[in-house]
Every structure is written in C-alpha cells, then in structure tokens.
Amino acid sequence: MDPAFIVLGLLVGLLVGMTGVGAGSLVTPALALSGVPAAVAVGTDLAYAAISKSFGALVHRAQRTLDLRVAGLLALGSVPAATLTLAALATGAAQDRARTITWMLALALVLTALALLAGRDRLAAFAARYDTHIAPRRAALTVLSGALLGTLVTLSSVGAGALGAALLVILHPSMPAARIAGVDIAHAVPLTAVAGLGHFWLGHVDLVLAGTLLAGAIPGILAGSLLAGRLPEVLIRRLLALVLLGAGARLAAAGF
C-alpha cells in the first residue's frame, strides 16, 4: 500500500463525513493528475466511495441525521440514470470513453467549485425566494435532481457531494446542515454502488488502489461524521473550491 494514498483517503474521509463533500471531488482529480488514466480514476473512486460512504450513512442514521424518504427520491432518479449512462458508455470505443470522462470530470469539478463558493446561505436565500413555486413540485424535482446527479457521477465520480448538497439546500431549505450531509451521503451509497459495478464491468476499477484509499477513509469518515455540523466549513469550502477550479482547468487542458 502506498502511504500517500492512505493519507489521501483519511483526509477525504474527514471531509465527506463533516460536509458530504470531498470524495470524488478530491480523489478522482488527484489520481488523474498523478498519472492514473481518467477512466480508472473515476471507476476506482466510485468503488471506494460506495464502501466508505456506507460507514458514514450508518453513523448519520445512528445520530438521527438521516431522511431516508428524501434519499430514496434522489435514488429513484439517480440509479436508473446511472444504468442508462453506463449502457451508453459500453457502446463507445475505449478512446472515446476516456475523452468523454476527462471532459465530464473537468466540468464536474468546476460546477462543484461554484457550488462551494455560492455557499449554503446564498442558496437558501435563493430557495426561500422561489419556495412557493418549488413546494408543490418538490418530490418530482428531487427525483429529477437525482437523475442529473446519476449521469454526472457515473461519468466523473464527482457531484454526489457538493452538487447534491446544493440541490438539497435549494429543494429542501428547511433541512438542517447535518441532515443534508446525512441525506447526501446515504443517497451516494446506491448511486456509487451501481456506477462502481458498471465501471468494474468496463475494466475501469483498480481494486488494490481502492483498498489503499479505504484504509485511510474508513476511520476518517467515521470521525468526520461525528463532527458534522459542529465545525465551521466556510474556509474549508473556499480553499477546496480553489483547488477544484485549478484541477478542472488542468484536466480540461489535458482533454484537448
């Protein structure tokens, strides 16, 4: 096991547990920019995330910071979307798959950075302004949001965290921060499991690398979940956004 990847898993696990943000947003670009093929980086991260986020979901359920109904609505859209996206990937050539995944990873990182910079307060203010229009369509919009996340996460392994949390704030503005993190993590479990199995079938998963990341991530995500909602996140989110913008720009340049 490479100690550097164990440390990476530990740091990412802490972020995921505290905020619901971090796994794909950090692991996938770190792997891709260190020389791991983009498709393998995405597939390996999805396999790692499916297991690591399961531990976080269990902790959030024990703390009663989990809304299974909302997580289920997201999964109702995301799991079928992930399945259809995998089927589309399977019909393309390996080179085309790699190019598509690289571009989608760059796009997902930029969108995630923008969601982090926007912040919960701004998103909540936006949601409050339009909540009378959102309220009667809340369930349907939650399913649709899940479908969008399912497609994006399957192609990039990024989005189940920050983008998922941003959509939850907009659609469910009264939901506490710790519960949003819990729903975000719980929804990511079936989504990353389906997407990870699909990428494994396509030959995009490095099981040794996934195991190395998990060695650090499991204790990290357990500790982070216990700290959810108790530590200030503004500075962490802004620094993470800058890192993601830089990584997205580098990957976009590599895609040319």
Secondary structure, DSSP 8 states (H G I E B T S, - for coil): --HHHHHHHHHHHHHHHHHS--HHHHHHHHHHHTT--HHHHHHHHHHHHHHHHHHHHHHHHHTT---HHHHHHHHHHHHHHHHHHHHHHHTS-HHHHHHHHHHHHHHHHHHHHHHHHHHHHHHHHHHHHHHHHHGGGHHHHHHHHHHHHHHHHHHHS-STTHHHHHHHHHH-TTS-HHHHHHHHHHHHHHHHHHHHHHHHHTT---HHHHHHHHHHHHHHHHHHHHHTTTS--HHHHHHHHHHHHHHHHHHHHHH-
